[in-house]
Amino acid sequence: MEFGVRQFELALMHRMRDLNAERVAAGIEAMGASRAELRAAHTQWTRMIHVRKGAAPLRAALGPPAHRGPQPFGSLTCEVLRWALPSWPGLEYEALLGPDGGLWNQWFVRPGAPAAVTFEELTAWRCVVADVQASFPGAAHREGQAPHHWAVDFTHEGAAYRARFVYGLYQRLDRVGG
């Protein structure tokens, strides 16, 4: 079975299902895919990333990146690769490669400046980590509970919330505490 953009999107959705099963079900339906195809894509992707390292699996699945360039981090210069994916228009999937070519991070980003979003505009699959960080002063980043999960804690109208992300893509909002 060939592994391309469609299969890659399904592999991403497999992990997103951890936090937003309903949105993933709607996404695979919109693609005309099945749950079996979702599982098969995840299995094949898992095999690919264990055999090929760095950005090689991403390049094999997605082709040449739409954007490629240096990204300085202190005294290090990393390489950033980005691809547009059909299921998430307006966003790009970004891979950050260390100086040795190792894959340091991969997640969705918004090209250019983060979008300003209101509390009411927090919608699954439309926001990325940087959007929430920029929109809610005092927001704090947290590690997620599984690989490729991330969280951002913030307050709104005196209540504490945790925005949950998979691959940097917003999935759901949880109230924290009381």
FENCORZI-V133652 format. One record per pair of residues at least 12 apart in sequence whose C-alpha atoms are under 8 Angstrom apart, sorted by the first residue. I is the first residue (numbers start at 1). J is the second residue. Records with the same first field share a line. If there is no record, write none. Layout:
# FENCORZI-V133652
I=J  J
This chain:
# FENCORZI-V133652
3=41  44  45  60  61
4=60  61  62
5=61  62  85
7=38  41  42
8=41  45  61  62
9=85  87
10=28  37  38  41  42
11=38  39  41  42  45
12=42  167
13=38
14=38  39  42
15=166
16=166  171
19=164  166  171  172
20=171  172
23=124
27=87
53=102  103
54=97  101  102  103
55=95  97  101  102  103
62=83
65=81  82  83
66=81  82  83  84
67=80  81  82  83
68=80  81  82
69=81
76=99
77=98  99
78=96  97  98  99
79=96  97  98  99
80=94  95  96  97
81=94  95  96
82=94  95
88=125  126
90=110  111
91=108  109  110  111
92=108  109  110  111
93=106  107  108  109
94=106  107  108  109
95=107
106=167
107=148  166  167  168  169
108=128  167  168  169
109=128  129  130  168  169
110=128  130
114=130  131  134
115=127  131  134  135
116=131  132  134  135
117=131  132  135
118=135
119=156
122=170
123=170  171  172
124=169  170  171  172
125=169  170  171
126=169  170
127=169  170
128=165  168  169  170
129=152  165  168  169  170
132=152  163
133=152
136=154  155  156
137=154
138=154  155
139=152  153  154  155
140=152  153  154
141=153
144=164  165
148=166  167  168
149=164  165  166  167  168
150=164  165  166  167  168
151=163  164  165
152=164
159=175  176
160=175  176  177
161=173  174  175  176
162=174  175  176
